[in-house]
Amino acid sequence: MILQILQFILGVVFFFFIPGYLLTLILFKKEITNFEKIALSIGLSLAINIFIGLLLAFSKIFTSKNLWICIIITSLILLIIFFIEKRNL
């Protein structure tokens, strides 16, 4: 029971927040407030996830497992880009 609740919470945070937050950090550096970062993170995460879902649907390989794998890979790529940019500044 506790494990399912924890899995749900982590899934929601990862699906609705992490990819957009990483993209927000890459694009907007320190120009915006924390509230704006959170709002942009949620919106950009939804846009990224919808785009990934559409790509998978058009390629006829859409499953929830493939969706999660692609979201994780996208987040890792965004994280790597963020660390590279941070190191170069």
Backbone as CSV, one residue per row, in Angstrom:
resi,resn,N_x,N_y,N_z,CA_x,CA_y,CA_z,C_x,C_y,C_z
1,MET,0.827,-1.196,0.000,0.000,0.000,0.000,0.872,1.261,0.000
2,ILE,1.834,1.318,0.922,2.718,2.479,1.014,3.562,2.586,-0.266
3,LEU,4.008,1.442,-0.761,4.826,1.430,-1.975,4.031,1.945,-3.181
4,GLN,2.758,1.596,-3.256,1.926,2.073,-4.361,1.702,3.580,-4.276
5,ILE,1.531,4.098,-3.079,1.354,5.542,-2.900,2.631,6.277,-3.279
6,LEU,3.759,5.765,-2.834,5.046,6.366,-3.167,5.303,6.317,-4.675
7,GLN,4.968,5.189,-5.299,5.127,5.042,-6.738,4.245,6.044,-7.482
8,PHE,3.031,6.245,-7.009,2.123,7.205,-7.633,2.666,8.629,-7.516
9,ILE,3.117,9.004,-6.322,3.630,10.359,-6.100,4.858,10.618,-6.956
10,LEU,5.785,9.678,-6.976,6.983,9.845,-7.793,6.640,9.884,-9.283
11,GLY,5.679,9.091,-9.701,5.256,9.098,-11.095,4.638,10.422,-11.507
12,VAL,3.801,10.974,-10.661,3.166,12.256,-10.960,4.208,13.365,-11.033
13,VAL,5.132,13.385,-10.067,6.183,14.408,-10.071,7.048,14.264,-11.317
14,PHE,7.421,13.044,-11.641,8.278,12.841,-12.800,7.549,13.169,-14.096
15,PHE,6.288,12.828,-14.191,5.529,13.060,-15.421,5.180,14.531,-15.602
16,PHE,4.764,15.216,-14.531,4.268,16.582,-14.631,5.298,17.659,-14.344
17,PHE,6.501,17.312,-13.890,7.400,18.364,-13.435,8.832,18.264,-13.971
18,ILE,9.468,17.112,-13.862,10.905,16.985,-14.101,11.342,17.396,-15.517
19,PRO,10.756,16.848,-16.596,11.244,17.264,-17.925,11.095,18.768,-18.177
20,GLY,9.984,19.330,-17.779,9.763,20.769,-17.969,10.678,21.615,-17.113
21,TYR,10.964,21.162,-15.901,11.859,21.918,-15.029,13.273,21.944,-15.606
22,LEU,13.718,20.810,-16.114,15.044,20.770,-16.726,15.108,21.677,-17.953
23,LEU,14.073,21.659,-18.780,14.043,22.531,-19.949,13.974,23.996,-19.531
24,THR,13.254,24.305,-18.467,13.184,25.665,-17.950,14.552,26.131,-17.475
25,LEU,15.279,25.264,-16.783,16.626,25.630,-16.338,17.556,25.891,-17.508
26,ILE,17.401,25.122,-18.575,18.256,25.303,-19.755,17.914,26.607,-20.479
27,LEU,16.631,26.877,-20.641,16.223,28.011,-21.463,16.256,29.351,-20.747
28,PHE,15.895,29.393,-19.461,15.656,30.672,-18.808,16.685,31.057,-17.753
29,LYS,17.677,30.264,-17.512,18.762,30.550,-16.570,18.231,31.194,-15.287
30,LYS,18.491,32.499,-15.044,18.058,33.142,-13.797,17.159,34.353,-14.060
31,GLU,16.465,34.347,-15.173,15.665,35.503,-15.554,14.256,35.501,-14.971
32,ILE,13.811,34.407,-14.356,12.422,34.301,-13.915,12.351,33.915,-12.441
33,THR,11.181,34.162,-11.839,10.985,33.839,-10.422,10.701,32.346,-10.257
34,ASN,10.711,31.906,-9.005,10.445,30.492,-8.722,9.028,30.090,-9.114
35,PHE,8.062,30.965,-8.891,6.684,30.661,-9.273,6.575,30.476,-10.787
36,GLU,7.242,31.343,-11.526,7.224,31.210,-12.978,7.918,29.929,-13.424
37,LYS,8.996,29.552,-12.734,9.678,28.297,-13.057,8.758,27.099,-12.856
38,ILE,8.007,27.103,-11.766,7.099,25.991,-11.480,5.986,25.928,-12.524
39,ALA,5.399,27.081,-12.840,4.320,27.109,-13.828,4.824,26.674,-15.204
40,LEU,5.974,27.183,-15.605,6.550,26.782,-16.892,6.932,25.313,-16.898
41,SER,7.415,24.820,-15.765,7.813,23.412,-15.673,6.629,22.485,-15.930
42,ILE,5.509,22.796,-15.332,4.324,21.959,-15.522,3.847,22.026,-16.969
43,GLY,3.767,23.234,-17.513,3.314,23.380,-18.898,4.258,22.735,-19.899
44,LEU,5.556,22.947,-19.722,6.525,22.355,-20.646,6.580,20.837,-20.505
45,SER,6.414,20.328,-19.292,6.390,18.871,-19.111,5.216,18.251,-19.858
46,LEU,4.068,18.875,-19.735,2.904,18.362,-20.471,3.136,18.423,-21.977
47,ALA,3.718,19.516,-22.455,3.978,19.638,-23.892,4.983,18.585,-24.358
48,ILE,6.044,18.380,-23.592,7.050,17.372,-23.946,6.427,15.984,-23.962
49,ASN,5.659,15.662,-22.935,5.060,14.329,-22.838,4.029,14.080,-23.940
50,ILE,3.258,15.104,-24.279,2.296,14.960,-25.375,3.027,14.741,-26.689
51,PHE,4.097,15.500,-26.912,4.876,15.342,-28.136,5.482,13.942,-28.233
52,ILE,6.031,13.440,-27.128,6.592,12.085,-27.118,5.494,11.059,-27.396
53,GLY,4.339,11.243,-26.767,3.223,10.328,-26.995,2.764,10.319,-28.441
54,LEU,2.707,11.503,-29.059,2.321,11.573,-30.466,3.341,10.894,-31.365
55,LEU,4.621,11.103,-31.092,5.655,10.433,-31.883,5.545,8.922,-31.770
56,LEU,5.316,8.438,-30.563,5.173,6.995,-30.377,3.911,6.466,-31.054
57,ALA,2.833,7.236,-30.988,1.586,6.796,-31.609,1.710,6.729,-33.126
58,PHE,2.361,7.720,-33.720,2.525,7.714,-35.166,3.479,6.624,-35.636
59,SER,4.398,6.226,-34.767,5.324,5.154,-35.151,4.774,3.775,-34.788
60,LYS,3.563,3.727,-34.278,2.841,2.480,-33.963,3.498,1.643,-32.860
61,ILE,4.259,2.287,-31.976,4.882,1.549,-30.866,4.461,2.145,-29.525
62,PHE,3.261,2.703,-29.472,2.809,3.357,-28.247,2.351,2.338,-27.216
63,THR,3.093,2.246,-26.131,2.676,1.535,-24.923,3.088,2.400,-23.744
64,SER,2.522,2.153,-22.592,2.890,2.959,-21.431,4.358,2.745,-21.056
65,LYS,4.847,1.538,-21.258,6.263,1.270,-20.961,7.170,2.066,-21.892
66,ASN,6.858,2.079,-23.182,7.657,2.861,-24.125,7.578,4.355,-23.832
67,LEU,6.410,4.816,-23.410,6.251,6.230,-23.058,7.163,6.593,-21.896
68,TRP,7.172,5.794,-20.848,8.021,6.070,-19.687,9.498,5.994,-20.048
69,ILE,9.867,5.047,-20.880,11.271,4.937,-21.301,11.690,6.192,-22.060
70,CYS,10.852,6.658,-22.966,11.177,7.858,-23.743,11.217,9.105,-22.861
71,ILE,10.332,9.207,-21.889,10.348,10.357,-20.982,11.619,10.343,-20.135
72,ILE,12.026,9.178,-19.670,13.258,9.069,-18.883,14.473,9.434,-19.733
73,ILE,14.527,8.927,-20.962,15.649,9.249,-21.853,15.682,10.743,-22.150
74,THR,14.528,11.332,-22.422,14.463,12.766,-22.677,14.938,13.559,-21.467
75,SER,14.526,13.158,-20.275,14.946,13.850,-19.062,16.453,13.718,-18.848
76,LEU,16.997,12.546,-19.115,18.445,12.363,-18.978,19.212,13.230,-19.980
77,ILE,18.720,13.324,-21.205,19.357,14.180,-22.204,19.307,15.640,-21.763
78,LEU,18.157,16.086,-21.259,18.032,17.458,-20.778,18.948,17.709,-19.579
79,LEU,19.084,16.725,-18.701,19.972,16.851,-17.546,21.425,16.975,-17.992
80,ILE,21.831,16.185,-18.959,23.195,16.254,-19.480,23.455,17.618,-20.119
81,ILE,22.504,18.111,-20.897,22.650,19.433,-21.517,22.765,20.511,-20.449
82,PHE,21.955,20.423,-19.397,22.013,21.398,-18.312,23.382,21.388,-17.641
83,PHE,23.921,20.210,-17.342,25.226,20.137,-16.683,26.346,20.639,-17.595
84,ILE,26.249,20.364,-18.889,27.257,20.876,-19.825,27.217,22.403,-19.881
85,GLU,26.023,22.977,-19.954,25.908,24.432,-19.966,26.355,25.063,-18.659
86,LYS,26.053,24.401,-17.551,26.438,24.927,-16.252,27.956,24.922,-16.099
87,ARG,28.593,23.887,-16.606,30.047,23.783,-16.493,30.749,24.797,-17.392
88,ASN,30.142,25.112,-18.523,30.755,26.064,-19.461,30.596,27.510,-19.035
89,LEU,29.725,27.801,-18.089,29.547,29.192,-17.632,30.582,29.536,-16.651
